């Protein structure tokens, strides 16, 4: 492949077999998207669950006592 482009001039194409993989047609540079997206999703679910449990405990303590 030719090394005539820089990051601003790359012609990115998506891999047909992997939607997270892109490759430059000019220089062959590769990009991977969404590598850590599942970790963020799991973290957000855990934080929301924890917040729900805390709020439920606080509200039940306030209104039952």
Biotite code that builds the C-alpha atoms (Angstrom):
import biotite.structure as struc

atoms = struc.array([
    struc.Atom([0.000, 0.000, 0.000], chain_id="A", res_id=1, res_name="UNK", atom_name="CA", element="C"),
    struc.Atom([1.064, 3.559, -0.563], chain_id="A", res_id=2, res_name="UNK", atom_name="CA", element="C"),
    struc.Atom([2.001, 5.843, 2.322], chain_id="A", res_id=3, res_name="UNK", atom_name="CA", element="C"),
    struc.Atom([0.751, 9.054, 0.659], chain_id="A", res_id=4, res_name="UNK", atom_name="CA", element="C"),
    struc.Atom([-2.031, 10.053, 3.037], chain_id="A", res_id=5, res_name="UNK", atom_name="CA", element="C"),
    struc.Atom([-2.123, 11.286, 6.586], chain_id="A", res_id=6, res_name="UNK", atom_name="CA", element="C"),
    struc.Atom([-4.876, 10.783, 9.111], chain_id="A", res_id=7, res_name="UNK", atom_name="CA", element="C"),
    struc.Atom([-6.947, 13.660, 7.713], chain_id="A", res_id=8, res_name="UNK", atom_name="CA", element="C"),
    struc.Atom([-6.891, 12.338, 4.142], chain_id="A", res_id=9, res_name="UNK", atom_name="CA", element="C"),
    struc.Atom([-7.536, 8.639, 4.738], chain_id="A", res_id=10, res_name="UNK", atom_name="CA", element="C"),
    struc.Atom([-10.325, 7.017, 2.764], chain_id="A", res_id=11, res_name="UNK", atom_name="CA", element="C"),
    struc.Atom([-11.893, 4.775, 5.403], chain_id="A", res_id=12, res_name="UNK", atom_name="CA", element="C"),
    struc.Atom([-13.872, 1.714, 4.358], chain_id="A", res_id=13, res_name="UNK", atom_name="CA", element="C"),
    struc.Atom([-15.784, -0.605, 6.667], chain_id="A", res_id=14, res_name="UNK", atom_name="CA", element="C"),
    struc.Atom([-14.926, -4.293, 6.863], chain_id="A", res_id=15, res_name="UNK", atom_name="CA", element="C"),
    struc.Atom([-17.870, -6.376, 5.618], chain_id="A", res_id=16, res_name="UNK", atom_name="CA", element="C"),
    struc.Atom([-17.200, -9.099, 8.202], chain_id="A", res_id=17, res_name="UNK", atom_name="CA", element="C"),
    struc.Atom([-16.681, -6.804, 11.211], chain_id="A", res_id=18, res_name="UNK", atom_name="CA", element="C"),
    struc.Atom([-18.636, -3.573, 11.633], chain_id="A", res_id=19, res_name="UNK", atom_name="CA", element="C"),
    struc.Atom([-16.103, -2.238, 14.159], chain_id="A", res_id=20, res_name="UNK", atom_name="CA", element="C"),
    struc.Atom([-13.127, -2.525, 11.797], chain_id="A", res_id=21, res_name="UNK", atom_name="CA", element="C"),
    struc.Atom([-12.210, 0.202, 9.305], chain_id="A", res_id=22, res_name="UNK", atom_name="CA", element="C"),
    struc.Atom([-9.218, 0.387, 6.952], chain_id="A", res_id=23, res_name="UNK", atom_name="CA", element="C"),
    struc.Atom([-7.716, 3.214, 4.898], chain_id="A", res_id=24, res_name="UNK", atom_name="CA", element="C"),
    struc.Atom([-7.601, 2.471, 1.172], chain_id="A", res_id=25, res_name="UNK", atom_name="CA", element="C"),
    struc.Atom([-4.550, 4.692, 0.634], chain_id="A", res_id=26, res_name="UNK", atom_name="CA", element="C"),
    struc.Atom([-2.135, 3.724, 3.396], chain_id="A", res_id=27, res_name="UNK", atom_name="CA", element="C"),
    struc.Atom([-3.612, 0.590, 4.991], chain_id="A", res_id=28, res_name="UNK", atom_name="CA", element="C"),
    struc.Atom([-4.026, 2.151, 8.456], chain_id="A", res_id=29, res_name="UNK", atom_name="CA", element="C"),
    struc.Atom([-6.577, 0.299, 10.584], chain_id="A", res_id=30, res_name="UNK", atom_name="CA", element="C"),
    struc.Atom([-9.155, 1.616, 13.048], chain_id="A", res_id=31, res_name="UNK", atom_name="CA", element="C"),
    struc.Atom([-11.196, -0.362, 15.538], chain_id="A", res_id=32, res_name="UNK", atom_name="CA", element="C"),
    struc.Atom([-14.357, 1.183, 16.967], chain_id="A", res_id=33, res_name="UNK", atom_name="CA", element="C"),
    struc.Atom([-16.366, 0.204, 20.035], chain_id="A", res_id=34, res_name="UNK", atom_name="CA", element="C"),
    struc.Atom([-13.554, -1.755, 21.682], chain_id="A", res_id=35, res_name="UNK", atom_name="CA", element="C"),
    struc.Atom([-14.656, -0.906, 25.214], chain_id="A", res_id=36, res_name="UNK", atom_name="CA", element="C"),
    struc.Atom([-18.304, -0.080, 24.699], chain_id="A", res_id=37, res_name="UNK", atom_name="CA", element="C"),
    struc.Atom([-19.551, -3.202, 26.540], chain_id="A", res_id=38, res_name="UNK", atom_name="CA", element="C"),
    struc.Atom([-17.522, -2.270, 29.630], chain_id="A", res_id=39, res_name="UNK", atom_name="CA", element="C"),
    struc.Atom([-19.169, 1.146, 29.732], chain_id="A", res_id=40, res_name="UNK", atom_name="CA", element="C"),
    struc.Atom([-22.616, -0.412, 29.350], chain_id="A", res_id=41, res_name="UNK", atom_name="CA", element="C"),
    struc.Atom([-22.023, -2.855, 32.187], chain_id="A", res_id=42, res_name="UNK", atom_name="CA", element="C"),
    struc.Atom([-20.686, -0.070, 34.395], chain_id="A", res_id=43, res_name="UNK", atom_name="CA", element="C"),
    struc.Atom([-23.739, 2.107, 33.712], chain_id="A", res_id=44, res_name="UNK", atom_name="CA", element="C"),
    struc.Atom([-26.119, -0.759, 34.468], chain_id="A", res_id=45, res_name="UNK", atom_name="CA", element="C"),
    struc.Atom([-24.341, -1.455, 37.766], chain_id="A", res_id=46, res_name="UNK", atom_name="CA", element="C"),
    struc.Atom([-24.381, 2.225, 38.737], chain_id="A", res_id=47, res_name="UNK", atom_name="CA", element="C"),
    struc.Atom([-28.073, 2.571, 37.923], chain_id="A", res_id=48, res_name="UNK", atom_name="CA", element="C"),
    struc.Atom([-28.899, -0.587, 39.867], chain_id="A", res_id=49, res_name="UNK", atom_name="CA", element="C"),
    struc.Atom([-26.908, 0.606, 42.871], chain_id="A", res_id=50, res_name="UNK", atom_name="CA", element="C"),
    struc.Atom([-28.563, 4.019, 42.781], chain_id="A", res_id=51, res_name="UNK", atom_name="CA", element="C"),
    struc.Atom([-31.988, 2.391, 42.596], chain_id="A", res_id=52, res_name="UNK", atom_name="CA", element="C"),
    struc.Atom([-31.264, 0.184, 45.611], chain_id="A", res_id=53, res_name="UNK", atom_name="CA", element="C"),
    struc.Atom([-29.966, 3.132, 47.654], chain_id="A", res_id=54, res_name="UNK", atom_name="CA", element="C"),
    struc.Atom([-32.959, 5.317, 46.764], chain_id="A", res_id=55, res_name="UNK", atom_name="CA", element="C"),
    struc.Atom([-35.385, 2.498, 47.542], chain_id="A", res_id=56, res_name="UNK", atom_name="CA", element="C"),
    struc.Atom([-33.747, 1.929, 50.935], chain_id="A", res_id=57, res_name="UNK", atom_name="CA", element="C"),
    struc.Atom([-33.702, 5.623, 51.817], chain_id="A", res_id=58, res_name="UNK", atom_name="CA", element="C"),
    struc.Atom([-37.308, 6.206, 50.732], chain_id="A", res_id=59, res_name="UNK", atom_name="CA", element="C"),
    struc.Atom([-38.591, 3.154, 52.574], chain_id="A", res_id=60, res_name="UNK", atom_name="CA", element="C"),
    struc.Atom([-36.725, 4.243, 55.726], chain_id="A", res_id=61, res_name="UNK", atom_name="CA", element="C"),
    struc.Atom([-38.212, 7.734, 55.489], chain_id="A", res_id=62, res_name="UNK", atom_name="CA", element="C"),
    struc.Atom([-41.808, 6.704, 54.908], chain_id="A", res_id=63, res_name="UNK", atom_name="CA", element="C"),
    struc.Atom([-42.015, 3.579, 57.085], chain_id="A", res_id=64, res_name="UNK", atom_name="CA", element="C"),
    struc.Atom([-40.562, 5.060, 60.259], chain_id="A", res_id=65, res_name="UNK", atom_name="CA", element="C"),
])
